[in-house]
Amino acid sequence: VQLQASGGGLVQAGESLRLSCAASGSGFRSSATMGWYRQAPGKQRELVATITSCGIINYADFVKGRFTVSRDRSKKTLFLQMNSLKAEDTAVYFCNCYAYWAGTNYWGQGTLVTVSS
């Protein structure tokens, strides 16, 4: 399974960004749970949001009401709409796919989001 994330960049506080993550590879199954994690400088990687293949969503408390996670109809592309961005949202955002059939987590390369205050 390969995950290609894109959409990061530099924005000002209060602005929006939309991240995308495209899954590929013969090992990918649309029934996988996918999600976004982030890692700020000097901090551990943390959960942002996850979404199952049937649309069950889990958000971290710090993004509720500001971020929206979704998948396209094929379930192969994952999105993260980020609104009302704050300086503390600055981090590298990683796309994740949990391949439950193999008990394995797959990670994308990460995309940098920088929010200036």
VENKA-V666303 format. One record per residue. N is the residue number from 1. SS is DSSP state (helix for helix, strand for strand, loop for the rest). OMEGA is omega in radians with two decimals (999 if undefined). NEAR is the number of other C-alpha atoms within 12 Angstrom. Layout:
N/SS/OMEGA/NEAR
N/SS/OMEGA/NEAR
This chain:
1/loop/3.07/26
2/strand/-3.14/25
3/strand/-3.13/31
4/strand/-3.13/28
5/strand/3.11/33
6/strand/3.04/27
7/loop/3.13/28
8/loop/3.13/30
9/strand/3.14/25
10/strand/3.11/24
11/strand/3.07/25
12/strand/3.10/21
13/loop/-3.13/21
14/loop/-3.13/18
15/loop/-3.06/24
16/loop/3.01/26
17/strand/3.06/33
18/strand/3.10/30
19/strand/3.07/35
20/strand/3.09/34
21/strand/-3.13/37
22/strand/3.11/32
23/strand/3.11/37
24/strand/-3.14/22
25/loop/-3.07/14
26/loop/-3.11/10
27/loop/-3.08/21
28/loop/3.04/29
29/loop/-3.12/25
30/loop/3.12/31
31/loop/-3.14/23
32/loop/2.94/34
33/strand/3.12/36
34/strand/-3.11/48
35/strand/3.09/48
36/strand/3.03/47
37/strand/3.09/36
38/strand/3.11/35
39/strand/3.10/25
40/loop/-3.14/24
41/loop/3.10/17
42/loop/-3.11/10
43/loop/3.10/12
44/loop/3.07/12
45/loop/-3.10/20
46/strand/3.12/26
47/strand/3.00/25
48/strand/-3.13/34
49/strand/3.04/39
50/strand/3.11/33
51/strand/3.11/34
52/loop/-3.14/27
53/loop/3.12/27
54/loop/2.96/18
55/loop/3.07/22
56/loop/-3.00/18
57/strand/3.06/23
58/strand/3.12/24
59/strand/2.93/24
60/loop/-3.09/21
61/helix/-3.03/13
62/helix/3.12/19
63/helix/-3.12/27
64/loop/-3.13/19
65/loop/-3.14/16
66/loop/-3.09/25
67/strand/3.08/31
68/strand/3.11/30
69/strand/3.13/36
70/strand/3.06/34
71/strand/3.11/34
72/loop/-3.02/21
73/loop/3.13/14
74/loop/-3.10/18
75/loop/-3.09/27
76/loop/-3.12/35
77/strand/-3.11/34
78/strand/-3.14/42
79/strand/2.98/36
80/strand/3.05/40
81/strand/-3.08/28
82/strand/3.11/36
83/loop/3.10/24
84/loop/-3.09/25
85/loop/-3.13/31
86/loop/3.13/26
87/helix/-3.13/19
88/helix/3.03/23
89/helix/3.12/38
90/loop/-3.08/29
91/strand/2.90/31
92/strand/-3.11/35
93/strand/-3.09/41
94/strand/3.03/41
95/strand/-3.10/46
96/strand/3.03/42
97/strand/3.08/43
98/strand/3.12/31
99/strand/-3.05/25
100/loop/-3.10/19
101/loop/3.12/15
102/loop/-3.09/14
103/loop/-3.01/11
104/strand/2.99/16
105/strand/3.03/22
106/strand/-3.10/30
107/strand/2.98/28
108/loop/-3.05/30
109/loop/-3.13/23
110/loop/3.07/29
111/strand/-3.02/32
112/strand/3.03/28
113/strand/3.13/36
114/strand/-3.13/29
115/strand/3.14/27
116/strand/-3.11/18
117/loop/999/16
